[in-house]
Amino acid sequence: MSEKYKVIDSSMPTFITCSFTQWADILTRPNYTSILDESLQFCINEKGLRIHYYVYMTNHIHLIATSAKNKLQEIVRDFKRYTNKMLIQAIEDIGESRREWLLAKFKYEANRTKRANQYKVWKDGFHPVILDTAKKLEQRIHYIHANPVDEGFVSRPEYWKNSSYNFYAEELNYDGGLELTNLFE
């Protein structure tokens, strides 16, 4: 694996992108985002993950994260493996109207890549970018919080529930599902 796709120092703020296979729009229901929240919170509590900024889009997520306890690539690997199973289970159990279509996409991807037994929800990799300058950090923070606005989902970043924006906006209350760590404290 190339060095540019590895996290050399997990204690450095790292921009992470995890995308769903075939850019499938999974995160359109609260029960799916809850699975991500619960899994990331487990990683925070048990694996030493610190999430500083995040956004869940419909077909991918972005994080700025660090870890002093475990390697980020191991945490992301475990997160994706677990949520792959849980998302498939939720798709099968909740009466998802797109059930057959989603499962067919994920089964096709598992067969095509030979990288999963039955269903492959996540694309390989997580495209880490070490944020080792103030400019890189500022750019990625803005990108994360502007993403839902730029995609036309909301008119202002504070209207997007699955984001860290309101955690940092002093006049707003954060009611997201993740325990965040302020990078600047």
MONORGI-V212421 format. One record per backbone hydrogen bond with DSSP energy under -0.5 kcal/mol. NH is the residue of the N-H (numbers start at 1). CO is the residue of the C=O. E is the energy in kcal/mol with one decimal. If there is no record, write none. Layout:
nh: <NH;NH>
co: <CO;CO>
e: <E;E>
This chain:
nh: <5;6;8;12;14;15;16;16;17;18;20;21;23;24;26;26;27;28;29;32;33;34;35;36;37;38;39;40;41;42;43;44;45;46;47;47;48;49;50;52;52;53;55;56;57;57;61;62;63;64;65;65;66;67;68;74;75;76;77;78;79;80;81;82;83;84;85;86;87;88;89;90;91;92;93;94;96;99;102;103;104;105;106;107;108;109;110;111;112;113;114;115;116;120;121;123;129;131;132;137;138;139;140;141;142;143;144;145;146;147;150;151;152;153;154;159;160;161;163;164;167;168;168;169;170;172;175;180;181;182;185>
co: <2;3;6;9;65;129;14;63;126;61;59;121;20;21;24;58;58;26;26;29;29;30;31;32;33;34;35;36;37;38;39;40;41;42;42;43;44;43;66;50;64;64;62;162;55;60;18;55;16;53;14;63;50;10;48;71;71;72;73;74;75;76;77;78;79;80;81;82;83;84;85;86;87;88;89;90;91;96;98;99;100;101;102;103;104;105;106;107;108;109;110;110;110;106;119;19;15;13;130;133;134;135;136;137;138;139;140;141;142;143;146;147;149;148;148;156;157;159;161;54;164;164;165;165;168;169;173;178;51;180;182>
e: <-1.4;-1.8;-0.8;-1.8;-2.1;-3.0;-0.5;-3.1;-2.5;-2.1;-2.5;-3.0;-1.8;-2.0;-1.6;-1.2;-2.1;-2.9;-0.6;-1.1;-1.6;-2.3;-1.0;-1.5;-2.7;-2.9;-2.2;-3.0;-2.7;-1.9;-2.1;-2.2;-2.8;-3.3;-0.5;-1.4;-0.6;-2.1;-2.9;-0.6;-3.0;-1.4;-2.0;-2.6;-0.6;-2.9;-2.6;-2.4;-2.3;-2.5;-2.3;-0.5;-2.2;-2.5;-0.7;-0.6;-2.1;-3.0;-2.0;-2.4;-2.7;-2.8;-2.3;-2.5;-2.8;-2.0;-1.4;-2.3;-2.9;-1.9;-2.4;-2.4;-2.7;-2.2;-2.1;-2.4;-0.8;-1.6;-3.1;-2.8;-2.2;-2.0;-2.4;-2.6;-2.5;-2.2;-1.9;-2.5;-2.9;-2.4;-1.7;-0.5;-0.6;-1.7;-0.5;-3.2;-1.9;-3.1;-1.3;-2.2;-2.7;-2.4;-2.3;-2.4;-2.3;-2.4;-2.7;-2.3;-2.4;-1.4;-3.3;-1.9;-1.6;-2.1;-1.1;-1.8;-1.4;-0.8;-1.8;-2.1;-1.2;-1.1;-1.0;-1.2;-0.8;-1.6;-0.6;-0.7;-2.5;-0.5;-1.1>
